[in-house]
Amino acid sequence: MLPIERQQKIINELNINGRVIVSELVTLCQVSQETIRRDLSQLEKSGLLQRSHGGAVPVKRQSASIQGNNRSSRENELSFRQRINEHVDAKMSIAKRALDFITPGDCILLDSSTTCWYLARQLPDIELTVLTNSLRIVQTLAARGSIRTICLGGEYSDRDEDFHGVVAEQPLREFQINKIFFSCSSLGNDGYLREGNENNAHLKQQMLLAAERKHLLLDGSKFMRPSFARVCHYRDVDFLITDQLKDKELEQELAWNGVNVIVCSQRHQSMQLIKN
């Protein structure tokens, strides 16, 4: 393997996993530790990574860590109050389309994304059980007489207005959850959904494991964006509801992997079912 090929492989691994370890790269590239360390030194001089003990991390990620903020995407640098004012039309359109997948008697799980908050605001007062870790959603549904709302407790984040941690995960094992509606920070070019920090990513993983049907609500600004912590691959999702999907290659890949893609037109409020 040529040095340039080896270094490209290192960068690919870094982009996928968020870090690389020398011992793992030795096995992957079938070269010595000294060779890998030379490659890492070269890549660091080129500004493509930041060496750390036993491996390397992305430059941006290391910088964020120093500042005590493990967030690399723009959305996750913003508070919940700020994010609710971003891409409002798209989120409203997606939330309205998601209503079609909710029926009386369902037990549904809503994450603490702003798109799910828009969905909660539009929920009719029908017989539902709603589990959520979002304080905003709990407050929104408080006046609905027919909706039973269960808040997942845990450590509270004033910035995100939600709860996370082990305590928030425990109730998920006690309920038979029909459907989850969730969003994330990005869908990357590696096919993985990601969050801005590992706490949100881990809780979302547990949410997905607890639900029978998985509905991803993702506005067009989140496609192919960098972010920090891996949640799952898109093939683990049953439905993707979005306001736009311009990448035809991605659209085909989603279809091949069994993801039902629904594109909502904001302008005409028309919906196109790409794959049913």
C-alpha positions in Angstrom: 0.0 0.0 0.0 1.4 3.4 -1.0 1.8 6.1 1.7 -0.8 8.3 0.1 -3.3 5.4 0.1 -2.5 4.5 3.7 -3.0 8.1 4.8 -6.3 8.4 2.9 -7.4 5.2 4.8 -6.5 6.8 8.1 -8.5 10.0 7.3 -11.5 7.8 6.2 -11.3 6.0 9.5 -11.1 9.2 11.4 -14.1 10.6 9.6 -16.2 7.5 10.3 -15.2 6.9 13.9 -14.3 10.3 15.2 -10.8 9.1 16.3 -8.1 6.6 15.3 -5.8 4.4 17.5 -2.3 3.4 16.4 -2.7 -0.3 17.3 -5.9 -0.5 15.2 -4.3 1.2 12.3 -1.3 -1.2 12.4 -3.7 -4.1 11.9 -5.8 -2.2 9.3 -2.9 -1.2 7.1 -0.6 -4.1 7.9 2.5 -1.9 8.7 4.6 -1.2 11.7 3.7 1.3 14.5 6.6 3.5 13.5 5.1 3.8 9.9 1.7 4.7 11.3 3.2 7.3 13.7 5.1 8.9 10.7 1.8 9.0 8.8 0.1 10.7 11.7 2.9 13.2 12.0 2.6 14.1 8.3 -1.1 14.4 8.5 -0.9 16.6 11.6 1.6 18.9 9.8 -0.9 19.2 7.0 -3.6 20.2 9.5 -5.8 17.2 8.8 -5.8 15.8 12.4 -4.5 16.4 15.9 -2.3 13.7 17.4 -3.3 12.4 20.9 -2.0 9.7 23.2 -2.1 6.5 21.3 -3.8 7.9 18.2 -5.4 11.0 16.8 -8.6 13.0 16.7 -10.0 15.5 14.2 -8.7 19.1 14.6 -12.1 20.6 15.1 -13.1 18.0 17.6 -9.9 18.5 19.7 -10.5 22.3 19.7 -14.1 21.8 20.9 -12.9 19.5 23.6 -10.4 22.0 24.9 -13.3 24.5 25.2 -15.4 22.0 27.1 -17.9 21.7 24.3 -18.0 18.5 22.3 -20.1 19.9 19.5 -19.0 20.2 15.9 -22.2 21.0 14.0 -23.7 24.4 13.8 -27.1 23.3 15.2 -25.6 21.8 18.3 -23.8 25.1 19.0 -27.2 26.7 19.4 -29.6 26.4 22.3 -33.1 24.9 21.9 -34.5 28.5 22.0 -32.3 29.5 19.1 -32.9 26.3 17.1 -36.7 26.6 17.1 -36.3 29.7 14.9 -34.3 27.8 12.3 -35.9 26.3 9.2 -39.4 26.8 10.6 -41.3 26.1 7.4 -39.5 22.9 6.8 -40.0 21.6 10.3 -43.7 22.5 10.2 -44.1 20.7 6.9 -42.3 17.6 8.2 -44.3 17.6 11.5 -47.7 17.8 9.6 -46.7 14.9 7.4 -45.7 12.9 10.5 -49.2 13.2 11.9 -50.3 10.7 9.3 -48.4 8.0 11.0 -50.0 8.5 14.4 -53.3 6.7 15.3 -55.5 6.7 18.4 -54.2 4.2 21.0 -50.5 4.5 20.0 -47.7 4.7 22.5 -45.2 7.0 20.9 -41.8 8.3 21.8 -40.7 11.8 20.9 -37.1 13.0 21.3 -36.1 16.5 22.4 -35.5 17.8 18.9 -37.2 21.1 17.8 -38.9 19.2 15.0 -40.6 16.9 17.5 -41.7 19.9 19.4 -43.4 21.2 16.3 -45.0 17.8 16.0 -46.2 17.8 19.6 -47.8 21.2 19.1 -49.9 19.8 16.2 -51.0 16.6 17.9 -54.8 16.4 18.1 -56.3 15.7 21.5 -56.8 11.9 20.9 -56.1 8.9 23.0 -52.3 8.6 23.0 -49.4 7.8 25.4 -46.4 10.0 24.7 -43.0 9.4 26.2 -40.5 12.2 25.9 -37.3 13.6 27.4 -38.2 17.1 26.3 -39.5 19.6 28.9 -40.9 21.7 26.1 -43.0 18.8 24.8 -44.3 18.0 28.3 -45.4 21.6 28.8 -47.0 21.6 25.3 -49.1 18.5 25.9 -50.1 19.4 29.5 -53.4 20.8 28.4 -54.4 17.8 26.2 -57.0 15.8 28.2 -56.8 12.6 26.2 -53.0 12.4 25.9 -51.1 10.6 28.7 -47.7 12.2 28.9 -44.7 10.5 30.5 -41.5 12.4 31.1 -38.2 10.5 31.0 -36.3 11.9 34.0 -32.6 12.3 34.3 -30.0 15.1 34.4 -31.6 18.3 33.1 -29.9 20.5 30.4 -31.0 24.1 30.5 -29.4 24.7 27.1 -31.4 21.9 25.4 -34.4 22.0 27.7 -34.3 18.2 28.1 -33.3 15.3 30.3 -30.6 12.7 29.6 -28.5 10.1 31.3 -29.0 6.6 32.8 -32.2 7.7 34.7 -33.8 8.8 31.4 -33.0 5.5 29.8 -34.5 3.2 32.5 -38.3 3.9 31.8 -37.8 2.9 28.1 -37.6 -0.8 29.2 -41.0 -0.6 30.9 -43.2 0.3 28.0 -44.3 -1.3 24.7 -43.5 1.7 22.4 -45.2 1.5 19.0 -43.3 4.3 17.2 -40.5 6.7 17.7 -40.3 10.1 16.0 -36.8 11.6 16.3 -34.3 13.9 14.6 -30.6 14.3 14.8 -27.8 16.8 14.0 -26.8 15.2 10.7 -26.9 12.4 8.2 -23.3 12.1 7.0 -21.9 10.9 3.7 -20.9 7.6 5.6 -24.6 6.8 6.1 -24.6 7.4 9.8 -26.9 9.6 11.8 -25.0 11.7 14.3 -25.6 13.9 17.3 -23.6 16.9 18.7 -22.6 15.1 21.9 -22.3 11.6 23.1 -25.0 11.9 25.8 -27.7 12.7 23.3 -26.4 10.0 20.9 -26.4 7.2 23.6 -29.9 8.1 24.8 -31.2 8.2 21.2 -29.7 4.7 20.6 -31.6 3.4 23.6 -34.8 5.1 22.3 -34.4 3.4 18.9 -34.0 0.0 20.5 -37.2 0.4 22.5 -39.4 1.3 19.6 -41.0 -1.0 17.0 -41.2 1.6 14.2 -38.7 4.3 13.7 -39.5 7.6 12.0 -36.7 10.0 11.3 -37.7 13.7 10.8 -34.9 15.5 9.1 -35.0 18.9 7.3 -32.8 19.4 4.2 -30.1 21.4 6.0 -28.9 18.3 7.9 -27.9 16.2 5.0 -24.1 15.6 4.6 -23.2 17.8 7.5 -20.3 16.9 9.9 -21.2 16.1 13.5 -19.7 14.4 16.5 -21.3 11.2 17.9 -22.7 8.3 16.0 -26.3 7.3 16.6 -27.1 4.6 14.0 -27.0 3.9 10.3 -29.8 5.0 8.1 -30.7 1.4 7.3 -31.9 1.1 10.9 -34.7 3.6 10.2 -38.1 2.6 8.8 -39.2 6.1 7.5 -37.4 9.3 6.6 -39.7 12.3 6.4 -38.0 15.4 5.0 -38.7 18.6 3.2 -36.2 18.0 0.4 -33.8 15.3 -0.8 -31.7 16.7 -3.7 -29.1 13.9 -3.7 -30.5 11.3 -6.1 -27.8 8.8 -5.3 -28.6 9.0 -1.6 -32.3 8.6 -2.4 -31.6 5.4 -4.3 -29.3 4.1 -1.5 -32.1 4.7 1.0 -34.6 2.8 -1.1 -32.2 -0.1 -1.6 -31.8 -0.3 2.2 -35.5 -0.5 2.8 -36.0 3.1 4.1 -39.4 4.6 3.1 -38.6 8.2 2.0 -41.3 10.8 2.1 -40.6 14.3 0.8 -42.9 17.1 1.8 -43.2 20.1 -0.5 -43.3 23.3 1.6 -44.5 25.5 -1.2 -47.5 23.5 -2.3 -47.9 21.4 0.8 -47.9 18.4 -1.5 -46.3 15.1 -0.5 -44.5 12.6 -2.7 -44.1 9.0 -1.5 -40.8 7.9 -3.1 -40.9 4.4 -1.7 -43.7 2.7 0.1 
